[in-house]
């Protein structure tokens, strides 16, 4: 059986590395080892990076659990794509100094859709087992 979750985990890991490198390079440029040094761009880069870490791991665990329970591949792809697009939109929106909140809100809506849907489906499967 070919697993789907590793595809999204791999793509999200690459996005994570990109966000990490962007933050590290900005820290190096600004010569700020800890904190944000009062720089708004660095603060935004840090928050994008941290927000990613706050939502992606648990979302991937829930999606993987559904896939291992042999739920429809369409559901797994839908959840994975929601999470990936949500994180991309959020990262883009929050990274902008002149933020267009639509990207941030859309990104969080997609992220929450994936997370909450995966959580409820896992709960339903557990209760109906």
C-alpha positions in Angstrom: 0.0 0.0 0.0 1.4 3.4 -1.0 1.1 5.9 1.8 -0.2 9.4 1.1 0.7 11.2 4.3 4.4 11.1 3.7 3.9 13.2 0.5 2.3 16.0 2.6 4.8 15.5 5.5 7.7 15.8 3.0 6.3 19.0 1.4 5.5 20.5 4.7 9.0 19.6 6.0 10.5 21.5 3.0 8.3 24.5 3.8 9.5 24.3 7.4 13.1 24.3 6.3 12.4 27.3 4.0 10.8 29.2 6.9 13.7 28.3 9.2 16.4 29.4 6.7 14.6 32.6 6.0 14.5 33.3 9.8 18.1 32.4 10.2 19.3 34.5 7.3 17.3 37.5 8.7 18.8 37.0 12.1 22.3 36.9 10.6 21.7 40.0 8.5 20.3 41.9 11.6 22.9 40.3 14.0 20.1 39.3 16.4 20.9 35.9 18.1 17.9 35.8 20.5 14.6 37.5 20.3 13.5 39.9 17.6 15.8 42.8 18.3 12.8 45.1 17.9 12.7 44.3 14.1 9.2 43.9 12.8 10.2 41.7 9.8 12.2 39.3 12.1 9.2 39.2 14.6 6.9 38.2 11.7 9.4 35.6 10.4 9.6 34.1 13.9 5.9 34.0 14.3 5.3 32.3 10.9 7.9 29.7 11.9 6.5 29.2 15.4 2.9 29.1 14.2 3.9 26.4 11.7 5.4 24.3 14.5 2.3 24.8 16.7 -0.1 23.4 14.1 1.6 21.1 11.6 2.8 18.2 13.8 -0.5 17.3 15.5 -2.3 17.8 12.2 0.0 15.3 10.4 -0.3 12.8 13.2 -4.1 12.9 13.0 -4.0 12.6 9.2 -1.6 9.7 9.4 -3.8 7.9 11.9 -6.8 8.2 9.6 -4.7 6.9 6.7 -3.5 4.0 8.8 -7.1 3.2 9.6 -7.7 2.9 5.8 -10.0 5.8 5.4 -10.6 7.0 1.8 -7.6 8.3 0.0 -9.7 11.2 -1.1 -10.1 12.2 2.5 -6.4 11.9 3.2 -5.5 14.0 0.2 -8.2 16.6 1.0 -6.9 17.0 4.6 -3.3 17.1 3.5 -3.9 19.6 0.7 -5.9 21.8 3.1 -3.1 21.8 5.6 -0.4 22.5 3.0 -2.4 25.3 1.3 -3.3 26.7 4.7 0.2 26.9 5.9 1.4 28.4 2.6 -1.3 31.1 2.7 -0.7 31.9 6.4 3.1 32.1 5.9 2.7 34.5 3.0 0.2 36.7 4.7 1.9 37.0 8.1 5.3 37.6 6.4 4.2 40.8 4.8 4.9 44.0 6.8 1.9 45.5 5.1 -0.2 42.5 5.9 -3.3 41.6 3.8 -5.2 39.8 6.5 -7.2 37.7 3.9 -4.1 35.4 3.4 -3.7 35.0 7.2 -7.4 34.3 7.8 -7.7 32.0 4.8 -4.6 30.1 5.9 -5.8 29.6 9.4 -9.3 28.6 8.2 -7.8 25.9 6.0 -5.4 24.8 8.8 -8.3 24.6 11.3 -10.5 22.8 8.7 -7.8 20.1 8.3 -7.1 19.9 12.0 -10.7 19.9 13.3 -11.9 17.6 10.5 -9.1 15.1 11.2 -9.8 15.2 14.9 -13.6 14.6 14.6 -13.1 11.8 12.1 -10.6 10.1 14.4 -13.0 10.5 17.3 -15.9 9.1 15.3 -13.8 6.1 14.3 -12.8 5.5 17.9 -16.4 5.8 19.2 -17.8 3.6 16.4 -15.2 0.9 16.7 
